[in-house]
Amino acid sequence: MGAGLSLRQAAACLGINHATISRALVADEQLKHDVEVARTRSTLHPLACILREAGKNWKAAVWLLEHLGTVAYNEKTPQEKAEISARSSAMTVLEHQLKERMVAEARASLTARKRGGQSPAP
């Protein structure tokens, strides 16, 4: 992973299932920390190359500015992530409640039609 491999690629190199690594990361905080450090270090060399080239080449500098702007724009703060998660959870609850209400209303309507002697609509 320090060489930039994904979790699945690292597992394949080790000849194990990726879920084994995932479970180990959950169970071992030190391993999780070491993997995060390795992943961060794997990005430093390419970044250093880009920064070096941006100092010499205007096209590289423009690319870097555009890329950094995109990354900064797309990143979410922990608070934004929590708000998005909360909204998603609230929407799921509302959808569930709405479905329950619609089913209950449909059943009540069918029951009322049956009692009134009308055949239910298809």
N, C-alpha and C positions, 0 to 999 in steps of 0.2 A: 504494500500500500504506500510505502514511502517512495516507491518508484512511480507512483501515479496510477497504480492498478485499482480497479473497483473491488468491492468486497467479493463479488462473484468471481472475478478474475484471480484474486488472491487465493480464494478457496480452490479454484481449479488447479492452480499451481501447486497447492499443498495436497491435492487429491482428496479433498473433503467437501462436504456439502456446505453451501454458503450459510445455511441455517445454523450450522455448528458454530461458525464464527459469530453470527448474530447473538446466539445464546451466551457465548463466552463474553461478548462485549457487555451484555446486560448484567452478567454475574460478577464481572471483574472490573471495578472502577479504574484500577491502574492500567489494565490492558486498554480500556476505552480511551483513557487519557493518552497513552502511548500511540495509539492508532490516530487520534486526532492530531497529535504533534507530527507524526510521520506524514499525514496527508497535507498538513500545512507546509512542511518543509519541501514536499514534492512540488509545490507550486512556486516556491521562491526562486529557483534557478530560471525557469522560463520568464518569470516576471522581471528578474534582473536583466535578462537578455533584451526584453522589450524596452525597459527603461534606458538601457545603454544605447539601443538603436534609436529611440525617440530623441536622444540628445544629438544624434548625427543626421537623422533623416526626417524631413518634415512629414512625409507620409506616415511614418511610424508614429510620430507625435500626434498627428490627427487621429489615427486609429486608436491610440491610447486614450486620448481625450473622449472620443465618442464611446469607447467601450466603458471607461470609468463612469461616464455619465449614465449609461444604460444600467450598469450594475448598481450604482447608487440610487437610481430612480426605482429599480425593481426590488431592492432589498426592503424588508419589513422589519420594524423594531419589534422586540418581544411584546410590547403592549399592542401594536397593530396585529400581530399574529394572534394574540389572545382575544382581541375584539372580533377578528374574523372567525375564529373558532367558536366564540360565543354566539355570533350571529348565525353561523351554520347550525349550531345545536338548536337555537331557538326556532329556526326555519323548519328543522326536522320535526320538532315537537308540534309546531303549528300545522304542518302538513298532516301529521298523524291525527291530530285533533279534528282537522277539517274532514279527513277521510272517514273517521268514526262518525262525525255528525252527518255527513252525507249518507252513509249507510243506514244510520238510525232513521233519518228522514225518509229514505226510500222504503224501508221496512214499514214505517208508520203509514206511509201513503198506500202501500200494497194492502196492508191490513184494513185500512179504512175503505178501500175499494171493494175488498172481499166482503166486508160487512154490509156495504151499501148495495151489494148485488151486482156491481160492475165487474167486468173482467179486467184484470190488470193489463196495463199497456205493455207492449213488448219491450 
